[in-house]
Amino acid sequence: MNYKTKGTCSREINFEVENNILKSVEFVGGCAGNTKGVAQLVEGMEIHDVIKRLEGIPCGTKGTSCPDQLAHALKTYLDQE
């Protein structure tokens, strides 16, 4: 799935889910080291657990962050299922 982010340096998040397990995550744009690190940490996790851990994490005063946007992307995915 492709998710266009809002309020972050990354522009979009591409991810694959299989049986509610996050199989792959790729952030387009953003802080490369941080986004690659987040992707590596959450791949293989159950998507509800990812949402619970990442939702609401801010980046400075933006009110959102790349991890928070991943949680939003996964919630959007669940809503479409």
C-alpha positions as CSV (number, residue, x, y, z in Angstrom):
1,M,0.0,0.0,0.0
2,N,1.1,3.6,-0.6
3,Y,0.3,6.3,2.0
4,K,0.9,10.0,1.4
5,T,2.1,11.5,4.7
6,K,1.0,14.8,6.2
7,G,3.2,17.1,8.3
8,T,6.5,15.2,8.0
9,C,9.7,15.4,6.0
10,S,8.9,12.0,4.5
11,R,6.5,12.3,1.6
12,E,5.0,8.8,1.6
13,I,5.2,5.4,3.1
14,N,5.1,2.2,1.1
15,F,4.3,-1.0,3.0
16,E,3.1,-4.6,2.7
17,V,0.9,-6.5,5.1
18,E,0.3,-10.2,5.1
19,N,-2.1,-11.8,7.7
20,N,-1.9,-8.6,9.8
21,I,1.9,-8.8,9.9
22,L,3.9,-5.9,8.6
23,K,6.2,-7.5,5.9
24,S,8.0,-4.4,4.5
25,V,8.1,-0.7,5.1
26,E,9.8,2.0,3.0
27,F,9.7,5.7,3.8
28,V,10.2,8.1,0.8
29,G,12.1,11.2,2.0
30,G,12.7,12.1,5.6
31,C,15.7,11.4,7.8
32,A,17.1,8.3,6.1
33,G,18.8,6.8,9.1
34,N,15.8,7.2,11.4
35,T,13.2,6.0,8.8
36,K,15.3,3.0,7.9
37,G,15.7,2.2,11.6
38,V,12.0,2.4,12.3
39,A,11.2,0.3,9.2
40,Q,13.7,-2.4,10.4
41,L,12.3,-2.4,13.9
42,V,8.6,-2.9,12.9
43,E,9.0,-5.3,10.0
44,G,7.6,-8.7,11.2
45,M,5.4,-7.1,13.9
46,E,1.6,-7.4,14.1
47,I,0.1,-4.2,12.8
48,H,-2.0,-3.5,15.9
49,D,1.2,-3.6,18.0
50,V,2.9,-1.2,15.7
51,I,0.0,1.2,15.9
52,K,0.0,1.0,19.7
53,R,3.7,1.7,19.9
54,L,4.0,4.5,17.3
55,E,0.8,6.4,17.4
56,G,1.1,9.9,18.9
57,I,4.9,10.2,18.7
58,P,5.7,13.8,17.9
59,C,8.7,15.3,16.0
60,G,9.5,18.6,17.6
61,T,6.5,20.9,17.4
62,K,4.9,19.3,14.3
63,G,2.3,17.3,16.2
64,T,3.2,14.2,14.2
65,S,6.3,12.3,13.1
66,C,7.3,9.6,10.6
67,P,6.5,6.8,13.1
68,D,3.1,8.5,13.9
69,Q,2.4,8.7,10.2
70,L,3.1,5.0,9.9
71,A,0.6,4.3,12.6
72,H,-1.9,6.5,10.6
73,A,-1.1,4.6,7.4
74,L,-1.8,1.2,9.2
75,K,-5.1,2.5,10.6
76,T,-6.0,3.6,7.1
77,Y,-5.1,0.1,5.8
78,L,-7.3,-1.5,8.5
79,D,-10.2,0.8,7.6
80,Q,-10.0,-0.4,4.0
81,E,-10.0,-4.1,4.8
